[in-house]
Amino acid sequence: MKRYILTGTPGAGKTAILRWLECDGYTVVEEAATDVIALQQAQGEPTPWTKPSFVDSITNLQRRRQEQASFLHGTVQIYDRSPVCTYALATYLGHPVTSALACELERIQARHVYEKKVLFVQNFGFVTRTDARLITFEESLRFEQIHQDAYTSLGYECVLIAPGPLPDRVAAVKKQLEAASRTTDDIGATRLEMQAATRIRSDAVLACKEGPAEGRQPLGLPTQGISVDPDAANPVAPHSAPQFLPAQSRLGDQSGRAASGPHTAGSARTRSSASAAYPPVSTVTRKSAKPPSK
């Protein structure tokens, strides 16, 4: 299963692209933050993004949806944002990175849950404000930069989807998806060839050990370009889990701390260790942030 993230700043046209892709047969997994806000406002909380539990509510819903989508058919899924976006959102709002979010970031990195190429929808040059989108254009630009910094600091590549007519943007997204699919097919074919070479080599080793036998045909072994361990079940070396970058090389340095105020529940040690591993952007001047909804 290949899971691609499609993200961008609010008002960039991300939702329209996703609806088009969904109508064309792609599996789309919905954003969590907007639904968390809508539910909590319906429950009587007018500004849920100011609450300490806001980040964890989004994180938990994102993971639940990703795990449930694993049972769906198909080989490609497109995700409307990811936990890395939640990391950027926490930074933008001035919330610390909670232990739940830090653990989820570790999980998606260690298990390679999402593809490293992220489809990043660029802004149109303006934002149309709605009841669900209270962010100004200046704030959206700041939020966009925080997003890009968050992804690049964790080893993702942001593939920019430029402003333009909707059909052109959808075509650009599909082009990226098809190119990635072809690359995967080539890797798969190479892996199968190496596995076949391993089986041939293993048969040759076994034949040498057993000695000549009646009716045995000589094996035609490749003589160039192959060096494979005959005892290996898979010629491809196991992929080790990535080690996270030092805290200093992430989103700015650790001098940029979240604004003071109530934070997510948990021990002081857990909160400080999670925030140290994922520090907020220190170069961004925060104002009284509004929720960067859709």
Backbone bond lengths (Angstrom), bond angles and torsions (degrees), N, CA, C in turn:
res aa  C-N    CA-C-N  psi(-1)  N-CA   C-N-CA  omega(-1)  CA-C   N-CA-C  phi
1 M - - - 1.457 - - 1.527 109.69 -
2 K 1.333 116.37 128.54 1.461 121.14 177.73 1.527 107.80 -108.55
3 R 1.327 115.40 123.21 1.462 121.73 -177.10 1.527 109.26 -112.63
4 Y 1.319 116.04 116.87 1.459 121.52 -179.31 1.524 109.73 -106.19
5 I 1.318 115.60 139.31 1.468 121.70 177.43 1.521 108.23 -96.56
6 L 1.326 115.88 131.66 1.467 121.20 170.99 1.522 106.71 -117.94
7 T 1.315 116.24 121.51 1.458 119.79 -174.01 1.519 109.76 -144.74
8 G 1.313 115.99 -179.20 1.457 122.31 -179.44 1.519 109.42 159.69
9 T 1.303 116.03 175.82 1.460 120.19 -179.41 1.523 110.23 -75.35
10 P 1.314 119.35 155.71 1.472 121.00 178.50 1.523 112.18 -57.17
11 G 1.321 115.96 139.99 1.451 121.21 178.68 1.511 114.71 83.63
12 A 1.352 117.69 6.25 1.466 120.85 -177.17 1.526 112.98 -83.30
13 G 1.334 117.71 -9.33 1.464 120.16 -179.78 1.507 114.06 98.86
14 K 1.313 116.73 14.84 1.465 122.10 -178.28 1.522 112.59 -61.15
15 T 1.323 117.13 -44.05 1.463 121.13 -175.12 1.525 111.60 -64.67
16 A 1.331 117.19 -39.88 1.468 120.29 179.37 1.527 110.77 -62.46
17 I 1.333 117.12 -40.59 1.467 120.87 177.66 1.520 110.55 -62.41
18 L 1.324 116.33 -44.36 1.466 120.66 -178.82 1.527 111.59 -63.66
19 R 1.332 117.47 -40.64 1.464 119.99 179.26 1.530 111.07 -63.90
20 W 1.316 116.71 -38.73 1.464 120.63 178.80 1.528 109.42 -64.33
21 L 1.345 116.21 -47.41 1.467 120.09 -179.73 1.527 111.06 -61.24
22 E 1.322 116.07 -39.71 1.462 120.16 179.46 1.526 110.52 -63.17
23 C 1.318 117.47 -42.55 1.470 120.93 178.63 1.522 111.50 -66.63
24 D 1.328 117.26 -24.50 1.463 121.02 177.62 1.524 112.41 -86.46
25 G 1.332 117.32 4.50 1.461 120.33 173.38 1.512 116.64 105.12
26 Y 1.335 118.15 -1.18 1.456 120.01 178.22 1.534 110.07 -76.87
27 T 1.314 116.04 147.52 1.459 121.14 174.36 1.523 109.04 -83.13
28 V 1.327 116.36 120.93 1.461 122.25 -178.42 1.525 108.87 -115.04
29 V 1.321 116.82 128.70 1.466 122.69 177.62 1.524 107.52 -103.96
30 E 1.323 116.13 124.47 1.460 121.77 -168.69 1.528 113.80 -72.60
31 E 1.323 114.16 158.47 1.459 122.25 176.35 1.523 110.78 -67.82
32 A 1.333 116.06 148.39 1.460 120.85 -178.51 1.519 113.14 -95.51
33 A 1.332 118.06 -38.41 1.468 120.78 -171.59 1.521 112.48 -60.08
34 T 1.333 117.36 -44.34 1.461 120.28 -178.86 1.523 111.06 -62.34
35 D 1.332 116.72 -39.19 1.464 119.89 -179.96 1.525 111.92 -70.27
36 V 1.333 116.44 -36.20 1.468 119.89 176.60 1.525 110.00 -63.27
37 I 1.332 117.12 -43.92 1.466 120.71 179.15 1.522 110.51 -62.85
38 A 1.336 116.99 -46.50 1.466 120.95 -177.93 1.528 111.47 -61.20
39 L 1.341 116.32 -42.76 1.466 119.72 -179.30 1.516 111.17 -65.86
40 Q 1.320 117.30 -48.08 1.457 119.90 -176.05 1.528 111.93 -68.53
41 Q 1.318 117.29 -31.73 1.465 118.66 174.57 1.520 110.67 -68.82
42 A 1.335 117.62 -37.12 1.459 120.87 175.97 1.526 111.54 -65.79
43 Q 1.337 116.42 -26.21 1.458 121.43 177.97 1.525 112.39 -85.25
44 G 1.338 117.31 3.19 1.459 120.64 175.04 1.504 115.71 101.87
45 E 1.330 118.56 7.95 1.459 121.55 178.68 1.537 108.60 -103.07
46 P 1.344 118.51 103.71 1.471 120.05 -173.12 1.526 114.43 -69.87
47 T 1.341 118.10 -28.80 1.474 121.17 -177.88 1.534 109.82 -129.42
48 P 1.306 118.24 70.77 1.471 120.55 -175.74 1.523 113.52 -64.06
49 W 1.348 117.44 -24.30 1.464 120.27 -178.02 1.516 112.97 -69.07
50 T 1.332 117.91 -10.75 1.459 120.47 177.57 1.525 112.16 -88.98
51 K 1.315 117.82 -8.44 1.460 121.56 -175.65 1.529 111.32 -84.61
52 P 1.330 117.21 146.58 1.471 120.37 179.93 1.527 113.59 -60.60
53 S 1.330 116.80 -27.76 1.465 120.34 -176.12 1.524 113.36 -84.26
54 F 1.317 118.20 -2.77 1.463 121.62 -173.40 1.529 112.17 -60.56
55 V 1.329 117.43 -46.93 1.467 121.70 -177.58 1.533 110.60 -62.82
56 D 1.331 116.82 -44.00 1.468 119.66 -179.05 1.524 111.66 -67.31
57 S 1.327 118.01 -34.49 1.464 120.50 178.21 1.526 110.94 -61.51
58 I 1.322 116.15 -41.61 1.465 120.13 177.94 1.522 110.26 -68.33
59 T 1.321 116.78 -46.26 1.466 121.16 -178.43 1.517 111.49 -57.48
60 N 1.320 117.09 -46.07 1.469 120.85 -177.59 1.526 111.58 -65.80
61 L 1.335 117.20 -40.35 1.463 119.96 179.47 1.525 110.93 -68.59
62 Q 1.327 117.76 -38.42 1.466 120.53 177.50 1.525 111.34 -60.88
63 R 1.328 116.14 -45.89 1.468 118.48 -179.03 1.522 110.80 -65.55
64 R 1.335 117.43 -41.29 1.461 120.57 -179.93 1.525 110.81 -60.88
65 R 1.307 116.88 -43.62 1.466 119.93 -179.52 1.526 111.36 -67.83
66 Q 1.326 117.04 -38.25 1.465 119.09 179.17 1.532 110.96 -65.67
67 E 1.312 117.65 -42.46 1.458 120.63 179.91 1.525 111.49 -67.77
68 Q 1.326 117.39 -38.67 1.464 120.05 177.48 1.521 111.38 -66.92
69 A 1.325 117.23 -35.89 1.466 120.85 -179.67 1.526 111.86 -69.73
70 S 1.320 117.88 -17.37 1.464 120.63 178.77 1.518 112.41 -63.49
71 F 1.328 117.24 -20.81 1.458 121.12 -178.73 1.531 112.19 -90.91
72 L 1.322 117.61 -2.34 1.450 120.55 -179.69 1.528 110.47 -79.04
73 H 1.328 116.08 155.16 1.456 120.84 178.15 1.518 110.56 -76.38
74 G 1.325 115.37 163.09 1.454 120.70 178.27 1.514 111.75 106.44
75 T 1.321 115.26 166.00 1.462 121.41 -177.41 1.521 113.07 -110.96
76 V 1.355 117.82 -10.03 1.462 121.54 -178.17 1.526 109.06 -130.78
77 Q 1.309 115.88 133.15 1.460 122.32 173.53 1.523 108.87 -129.40
78 I 1.331 115.77 144.49 1.463 121.23 179.42 1.525 107.97 -117.12
79 Y 1.325 116.24 125.38 1.463 122.10 -175.00 1.527 110.57 -105.49
80 D 1.323 114.48 127.49 1.452 121.80 173.72 1.533 107.65 -78.94
81 R 1.301 115.78 91.40 1.458 125.13 -176.41 1.530 112.03 75.05
82 S 1.344 115.40 172.84 1.460 122.18 -175.23 1.529 109.06 -152.95
83 P 1.345 117.79 177.79 1.466 119.22 176.12 1.529 113.71 -59.84
84 V 1.320 117.78 -23.76 1.469 118.95 176.27 1.538 109.58 -67.21
85 C 1.328 116.49 -34.82 1.467 119.89 174.37 1.529 110.64 -64.78
86 T 1.321 116.49 -36.52 1.458 120.42 177.54 1.522 110.60 -65.82
87 Y 1.317 116.27 -36.75 1.465 121.89 173.62 1.532 109.99 -59.34
88 A 1.350 116.15 -46.66 1.469 120.38 178.29 1.523 111.10 -64.27
89 L 1.333 116.59 -39.68 1.465 120.76 179.65 1.525 111.21 -63.89
90 A 1.326 116.89 -42.18 1.467 120.45 178.19 1.526 110.36 -60.62
91 T 1.329 116.47 -41.74 1.460 120.49 177.80 1.524 110.88 -63.41
92 Y 1.306 116.54 -45.55 1.467 121.12 -178.50 1.528 111.58 -61.61
93 L 1.342 116.47 -41.59 1.464 120.60 -177.90 1.521 113.36 -80.76
94 G 1.330 116.90 -9.99 1.455 119.69 -178.72 1.504 114.10 84.39
95 H 1.346 117.52 15.76 1.464 121.24 176.56 1.528 109.84 -87.18
96 P 1.317 117.58 148.93 1.471 119.51 173.61 1.518 110.24 -73.19
97 V 1.324 115.97 160.99 1.463 120.60 173.13 1.520 107.60 -77.62
98 T 1.316 116.34 117.14 1.462 120.35 -177.45 1.528 110.23 -76.53
99 S 1.321 115.89 165.58 1.460 119.72 178.79 1.522 110.85 -63.14
100 A 1.344 117.57 -35.63 1.468 120.70 179.36 1.525 110.76 -64.30
101 L 1.331 117.38 -43.19 1.457 120.55 179.07 1.523 110.91 -68.13
102 A 1.323 117.50 -41.64 1.465 120.44 178.46 1.526 110.97 -60.48
103 C 1.320 116.83 -42.53 1.478 120.64 178.72 1.521 111.26 -64.68
104 E 1.340 116.84 -38.48 1.459 119.76 179.57 1.532 111.17 -68.56
105 L 1.323 117.89 -38.01 1.455 120.68 175.74 1.526 110.96 -63.45
106 E 1.321 116.51 -39.94 1.464 119.95 176.19 1.527 111.04 -63.95
107 R 1.315 116.43 -40.97 1.473 120.32 -177.30 1.525 111.41 -64.51
108 I 1.327 117.35 -47.64 1.463 118.70 -176.16 1.527 111.08 -69.22
109 Q 1.331 117.73 -26.02 1.455 119.86 176.06 1.529 111.15 -75.87
110 A 1.323 116.37 -47.74 1.460 120.38 -176.68 1.524 112.13 -65.69
111 R 1.320 117.07 -35.22 1.474 121.13 -177.28 1.523 112.70 -97.28
112 H 1.319 117.42 2.52 1.469 121.68 178.72 1.529 110.52 52.04
113 V 1.325 115.80 49.13 1.462 120.91 -174.89 1.523 110.95 -64.19
114 Y 1.331 117.34 -42.16 1.463 121.32 -175.79 1.531 110.08 -112.88
115 E 1.327 115.44 150.63 1.455 120.78 175.28 1.526 109.39 -64.90
116 K 1.339 115.65 149.98 1.459 120.45 -176.26 1.524 112.94 -76.66
117 K 1.324 117.52 -17.53 1.457 119.66 174.75 1.520 108.69 -89.01
118 V 1.326 116.40 118.93 1.453 122.88 -177.86 1.525 108.53 -106.27
119 L 1.330 116.41 129.16 1.462 121.81 179.20 1.532 108.11 -82.99
120 F 1.321 115.85 106.34 1.466 121.57 -171.25 1.526 108.99 -107.42
121 V 1.340 116.36 110.80 1.460 122.61 -177.01 1.524 109.27 -82.74
122 Q 1.318 116.78 119.42 1.461 121.34 -177.83 1.530 111.84 -79.77
123 N 1.313 115.88 156.56 1.462 121.43 -176.84 1.528 111.82 -70.72
124 F 1.326 115.87 158.48 1.464 122.68 -179.26 1.537 112.86 -84.29
125 G 1.332 116.40 -10.97 1.467 119.26 -173.64 1.514 112.37 100.82
126 F 1.319 116.23 3.15 1.468 121.40 177.63 1.526 107.53 -162.44
127 V 1.323 116.10 166.08 1.465 123.03 176.08 1.515 108.48 -131.48
128 T 1.315 116.62 130.45 1.457 121.83 174.25 1.521 108.51 -91.31
129 R 1.307 117.10 114.10 1.459 120.73 -176.31 1.523 110.44 -77.92
130 T 1.325 114.98 139.82 1.462 122.54 177.06 1.520 108.45 -135.23
131 D 1.332 116.65 -179.64 1.470 120.11 177.56 1.523 111.07 -64.01
132 A 1.332 116.20 -29.72 1.462 119.88 -179.93 1.524 112.46 -95.36
133 R 1.326 117.73 -8.55 1.456 121.97 -178.38 1.526 108.24 -125.92
134 L 1.327 115.28 94.45 1.458 121.31 -174.98 1.520 113.01 -97.32
135 I 1.313 117.02 1.48 1.455 121.62 -174.25 1.531 110.28 -79.78
136 T 1.333 117.02 144.12 1.464 121.40 174.58 1.522 109.22 -85.86
137 F 1.343 116.57 169.67 1.463 119.37 -179.66 1.521 110.88 -65.30
138 E 1.340 117.43 -40.65 1.463 120.22 178.91 1.519 111.04 -61.54
139 E 1.326 116.29 -41.77 1.465 119.94 177.53 1.520 111.39 -66.39
140 S 1.329 116.99 -35.40 1.467 120.31 179.78 1.521 111.05 -66.09
141 L 1.322 117.50 -34.88 1.460 120.30 177.55 1.522 110.89 -66.32
142 R 1.320 116.24 -40.78 1.460 120.16 177.73 1.527 110.50 -64.62
143 F 1.334 115.49 -41.55 1.459 120.37 179.18 1.534 110.59 -65.80
144 E 1.326 117.14 -37.56 1.469 121.53 178.43 1.527 110.97 -61.35
145 Q 1.344 116.29 -43.67 1.457 120.06 -179.37 1.523 111.36 -66.68
146 I 1.329 116.87 -40.38 1.462 120.32 176.80 1.522 109.98 -59.90
147 H 1.335 116.90 -40.99 1.467 121.14 179.06 1.523 111.21 -59.68
148 Q 1.332 115.81 -50.52 1.460 118.99 -178.32 1.524 111.11 -62.04
149 D 1.321 117.12 -41.49 1.462 120.67 178.59 1.520 111.26 -62.41
150 A 1.328 116.93 -39.24 1.464 120.70 -179.52 1.524 110.66 -62.83
151 Y 1.316 116.69 -46.59 1.470 119.76 -178.22 1.524 112.37 -67.73
152 T 1.330 116.77 -46.42 1.470 118.50 -178.01 1.521 111.55 -66.31
153 S 1.329 117.95 -33.03 1.463 120.17 179.92 1.524 111.75 -67.10
154 L 1.317 117.68 -23.14 1.462 121.62 179.84 1.527 112.30 -101.95
155 G 1.314 116.98 13.83 1.455 120.45 172.02 1.512 116.04 90.17
156 Y 1.323 117.82 12.23 1.466 120.78 177.90 1.534 110.17 -91.45
157 E 1.325 114.89 155.02 1.459 121.33 176.07 1.526 108.81 -108.61
158 C 1.317 116.77 121.26 1.460 120.86 179.28 1.524 109.84 -86.59
159 V 1.338 116.04 112.93 1.457 121.88 175.38 1.529 106.68 -91.06
160 L 1.317 117.11 112.55 1.461 121.54 -172.14 1.527 111.18 -78.62
161 I 1.332 115.27 129.59 1.461 122.80 173.30 1.524 106.41 -101.54
162 A 1.327 116.18 107.63 1.459 121.64 -170.56 1.524 111.54 -70.70
163 P 1.343 116.53 156.83 1.467 119.90 174.30 1.527 110.28 -61.27
164 G 1.318 115.22 149.28 1.449 119.70 179.64 1.508 111.05 162.55
165 P 1.334 117.43 -175.82 1.466 120.83 177.79 1.531 110.96 -60.18
166 L 1.308 115.74 147.93 1.464 120.66 -176.68 1.527 112.59 -56.49
167 P 1.339 120.64 -44.91 1.472 119.10 179.19 1.530 113.03 -58.06
168 D 1.343 116.52 -37.23 1.460 119.91 179.87 1.523 111.14 -67.62
169 R 1.308 116.69 -39.00 1.466 119.97 -179.43 1.531 110.73 -69.18
170 V 1.328 116.65 -40.91 1.456 119.69 177.01 1.529 110.20 -62.74
171 A 1.324 116.74 -41.89 1.461 120.44 178.33 1.523 111.30 -61.85
172 A 1.342 116.89 -38.68 1.465 120.59 178.60 1.525 111.26 -65.04
173 V 1.330 116.80 -39.61 1.471 120.51 177.55 1.525 109.98 -65.25
174 K 1.326 117.24 -46.36 1.472 120.58 -179.54 1.531 111.38 -62.48
175 K 1.317 116.36 -36.56 1.465 119.94 178.19 1.519 110.84 -61.32
176 Q 1.328 116.87 -41.86 1.460 121.03 178.40 1.526 111.18 -65.76
177 L 1.330 116.06 -41.60 1.461 119.84 179.85 1.523 111.29 -64.74
178 E 1.335 116.90 -42.07 1.462 120.41 -179.44 1.523 111.36 -68.40
179 A 1.337 117.50 -38.89 1.462 120.89 178.07 1.522 110.82 -63.28
180 A 1.330 116.55 -42.81 1.465 120.31 178.39 1.518 110.77 -64.71
181 S 1.339 117.14 -37.33 1.459 121.07 179.24 1.517 110.99 -64.88
182 R 1.355 117.71 -41.14 1.461 120.71 178.75 1.512 110.97 -64.57
183 T 1.324 117.15 -40.14 1.460 120.62 177.91 1.516 110.89 -61.70
184 T 1.335 116.29 -41.35 1.469 120.32 178.93 1.519 111.09 -64.38
185 D 1.349 116.79 -39.82 1.461 119.96 178.85 1.521 111.06 -63.39
186 D 1.339 117.20 -39.78 1.461 120.59 179.00 1.519 111.21 -64.67
187 I 1.335 115.74 -41.84 1.474 119.49 178.43 1.523 110.08 -63.79
188 G 1.332 116.21 -41.74 1.458 119.86 179.27 1.509 112.14 -63.06
189 A 1.342 117.72 -40.32 1.463 120.76 178.81 1.519 110.96 -65.17
190 T 1.331 117.08 -42.22 1.461 120.84 177.75 1.522 111.15 -61.80
191 R 1.324 116.28 -41.01 1.461 120.27 179.66 1.524 111.16 -64.16
192 L 1.323 117.26 -41.04 1.462 120.39 178.11 1.524 111.08 -63.99
193 E 1.347 116.83 -39.58 1.462 119.77 178.05 1.525 111.09 -62.65
194 M 1.322 116.79 -41.23 1.461 120.72 179.42 1.521 111.23 -66.69
195 Q 1.342 116.79 -38.73 1.451 119.71 177.59 1.525 111.35 -64.84
196 A 1.348 116.40 -38.72 1.467 119.80 177.80 1.518 110.39 -64.86
197 A 1.343 116.45 -40.94 1.459 120.00 178.29 1.518 111.05 -63.33
198 T 1.319 117.10 -37.18 1.467 121.06 178.40 1.520 110.75 -63.12
199 R 1.352 115.94 -43.65 1.476 118.94 -179.83 1.525 111.01 -63.23
200 I 1.346 116.43 -41.08 1.467 119.65 179.01 1.516 110.35 -62.96
201 R 1.330 116.07 -45.27 1.469 120.43 -178.86 1.528 110.78 -64.33
202 S 1.331 116.47 -40.72 1.465 120.45 179.10 1.521 110.54 -63.51
203 D 1.340 116.74 -40.76 1.470 119.87 177.50 1.519 110.94 -62.29
204 A 1.342 116.26 -37.73 1.460 119.39 179.41 1.522 111.20 -65.87
205 V 1.324 116.58 -42.44 1.470 120.53 178.37 1.523 110.27 -62.03
206 L 1.350 116.00 -42.69 1.454 120.06 179.23 1.520 111.04 -64.01
207 A 1.334 116.54 -38.80 1.462 120.16 179.61 1.519 111.11 -64.75
208 C 1.326 117.74 -38.95 1.455 121.45 178.60 1.524 111.67 -65.62
209 K 1.343 115.02 -38.78 1.466 118.84 179.51 1.517 112.05 -67.64
210 E 1.340 116.11 -38.65 1.458 119.78 -176.36 1.518 112.37 -80.83
211 G 1.340 117.45 -19.34 1.443 120.11 -178.79 1.509 111.37 82.06
212 P 1.334 117.72 176.89 1.470 120.93 -178.02 1.509 111.17 -65.25
213 A 1.292 115.03 144.74 1.463 120.51 177.66 1.513 108.38 -135.52
214 E 1.309 114.43 152.93 1.461 119.99 -176.78 1.533 109.88 -62.96
215 G 1.305 114.78 130.17 1.450 119.58 177.17 1.507 114.36 81.20
216 R 1.360 118.50 -0.27 1.458 119.80 -178.77 1.525 110.34 -72.29
217 Q 1.300 117.21 133.13 1.450 122.01 177.96 1.526 110.18 -95.14
218 P 1.316 117.82 140.85 1.474 119.29 177.85 1.522 110.35 -63.53
219 L 1.310 115.42 145.02 1.468 121.17 -179.52 1.517 109.85 -90.03
220 G 1.318 115.13 133.82 1.457 119.54 176.43 1.511 109.70 -86.29
221 L 1.312 118.72 98.17 1.460 122.44 -176.44 1.520 110.21 -93.38
222 P 1.307 117.21 139.56 1.460 118.78 172.65 1.509 109.47 -65.19
223 T 1.329 116.71 141.79 1.463 119.94 -174.42 1.515 113.10 -108.38
224 Q 1.331 117.42 -9.64 1.463 119.00 -177.64 1.518 110.70 -133.65
225 G 1.314 115.50 148.58 1.459 120.89 169.49 1.508 115.59 78.12
226 I 1.347 118.95 4.74 1.462 120.09 -178.49 1.518 108.74 -129.96
227 S 1.300 115.95 126.97 1.458 122.67 174.36 1.511 106.82 -139.86
228 V 1.333 116.15 98.08 1.458 121.40 -171.25 1.514 109.46 -128.79
229 D 1.308 116.66 139.57 1.453 122.16 175.35 1.517 109.28 -69.82
230 P 1.333 120.68 117.15 1.468 121.31 -177.08 1.509 113.39 -66.44
231 D 1.322 117.66 -18.11 1.465 119.55 -179.62 1.515 112.72 -91.83
232 A 1.336 117.11 -2.30 1.461 119.41 -177.15 1.512 110.50 -81.65
233 A 1.331 116.21 132.95 1.465 120.22 177.80 1.517 110.29 -73.23
234 N 1.305 116.94 -28.69 1.455 122.22 -179.64 1.518 107.92 -138.23
235 P 1.348 118.26 120.69 1.461 119.63 -176.09 1.507 114.29 -69.64
236 V 1.303 116.96 -12.54 1.454 119.90 179.90 1.522 109.23 -85.76
237 A 1.304 116.94 126.79 1.461 120.19 -177.61 1.509 110.61 -62.44
238 P 1.341 118.33 141.23 1.471 119.70 178.56 1.512 110.74 -60.33
239 H 1.325 114.34 141.36 1.463 119.93 -177.69 1.517 109.23 -89.89
240 S 1.292 115.82 115.90 1.458 119.22 -177.73 1.513 110.51 -76.55
241 A 1.318 114.97 150.90 1.464 120.20 178.81 1.527 109.01 -65.35
242 P 1.325 117.25 137.23 1.467 119.95 -177.28 1.519 111.70 -69.24
243 Q 1.313 114.65 148.38 1.456 120.09 174.39 1.523 108.12 -93.95
244 F 1.311 117.07 137.94 1.450 120.15 -178.53 1.514 110.65 -69.41
245 L 1.327 114.39 152.27 1.444 120.88 177.53 1.522 109.88 -67.52
246 P 1.324 116.65 153.19 1.474 118.17 174.82 1.516 110.05 -58.19
247 A 1.315 114.58 152.34 1.461 119.35 -176.14 1.525 111.22 -58.50
248 Q 1.367 117.21 -32.38 1.453 118.86 -176.56 1.522 112.03 -66.83
249 S 1.347 117.97 -23.25 1.459 120.02 -176.46 1.506 112.77 -95.94
250 R 1.326 118.16 5.73 1.454 120.42 178.59 1.524 110.38 -84.71
251 L 1.296 116.71 -145.86 1.462 120.72 -175.47 1.516 110.38 -70.56
252 G 1.330 116.29 83.23 1.456 119.80 -179.02 1.513 110.72 79.10
253 D 1.316 117.59 -166.92 1.445 120.54 177.58 1.522 109.78 -102.18
254 Q 1.324 115.27 179.31 1.453 118.89 -174.60 1.519 112.75 -80.77
255 S 1.318 116.65 2.94 1.465 117.98 178.66 1.514 111.23 -74.53
256 G 1.372 116.27 -22.13 1.459 119.20 179.30 1.502 110.53 -85.67
257 R 1.291 118.30 101.95 1.453 122.19 -177.10 1.511 111.00 -104.07
258 A 1.312 116.06 159.23 1.455 121.06 177.22 1.528 109.41 -67.44
259 A 1.323 114.80 154.90 1.455 119.48 178.93 1.504 110.10 -63.88
260 S 1.328 116.22 150.31 1.457 119.73 -178.87 1.512 110.07 -68.51
261 G 1.328 115.41 155.63 1.460 119.84 -179.28 1.509 109.09 144.75
262 P 1.329 117.90 -178.43 1.465 121.13 -178.88 1.512 110.24 -66.82
263 H 1.315 116.37 138.87 1.459 121.64 -179.03 1.511 109.27 -123.93
264 T 1.324 114.26 175.58 1.461 120.50 -177.12 1.512 110.25 -61.32
265 A 1.344 115.43 142.20 1.452 120.83 -177.59 1.514 110.46 -61.73
266 G 1.337 117.37 149.44 1.457 122.55 178.81 1.509 107.96 148.21
267 S 1.320 115.49 169.92 1.446 118.81 -178.99 1.511 110.28 -70.11
268 A 1.329 116.05 154.21 1.463 120.40 179.53 1.509 110.50 -61.86
269 R 1.330 117.18 -36.34 1.459 120.73 -179.89 1.515 110.64 -64.85
270 T 1.322 117.80 -43.80 1.464 121.00 -179.19 1.510 110.96 -64.73
271 R 1.331 116.80 -44.56 1.460 119.89 -179.15 1.513 111.08 -63.47
272 S 1.330 117.46 -43.42 1.456 119.42 -176.53 1.515 110.73 -68.97
273 S 1.340 119.20 -38.14 1.456 120.81 -179.61 1.511 111.26 -68.56
274 A 1.333 117.61 -39.02 1.458 120.12 178.67 1.520 110.30 -66.74
275 S 1.318 117.93 -42.77 1.456 120.89 -179.56 1.517 111.39 -67.37
276 A 1.343 117.86 -32.49 1.458 120.41 177.60 1.509 111.22 -68.31
277 A 1.333 116.66 -36.87 1.460 120.02 179.57 1.511 111.87 -71.42
278 Y 1.328 117.48 -31.15 1.457 122.36 -179.24 1.525 109.48 -129.82
279 P 1.336 117.61 73.61 1.466 119.73 -177.01 1.513 110.91 -70.48
280 P 1.335 118.25 152.69 1.465 121.00 177.01 1.519 111.39 -73.58
281 V 1.319 116.06 166.75 1.455 120.41 178.56 1.512 109.07 -68.89
282 S 1.313 116.20 121.86 1.465 119.34 -176.32 1.517 112.16 -85.25
283 T 1.343 117.35 -18.71 1.460 120.08 -175.44 1.511 112.54 -88.88
284 V 1.321 118.08 -1.65 1.456 121.45 -175.99 1.519 109.34 -98.66
285 T 1.292 117.15 128.94 1.467 121.49 176.96 1.507 108.32 -86.90
286 R 1.309 117.12 116.67 1.455 120.73 -178.54 1.518 110.60 -90.53
287 K 1.325 114.54 144.34 1.448 120.85 169.50 1.510 108.16 -112.88
288 S 1.301 116.78 -168.65 1.449 119.21 176.03 1.527 107.59 -70.19
289 A 1.332 115.38 98.68 1.455 120.39 -167.71 1.525 111.73 -74.09
290 K 1.311 113.58 141.37 1.469 120.54 171.46 1.499 107.48 -104.45
291 P 1.326 118.54 159.99 1.467 119.31 -175.39 1.524 110.37 -69.15
292 P 1.333 118.51 121.74 1.458 119.81 178.38 1.511 110.17 -77.30
293 S 1.298 116.81 71.78 1.446 120.17 -176.59 1.518 109.12 -74.29
294 K 1.315 117.18 -169.50 1.460 121.31 -172.31 1.521 112.37 -54.35
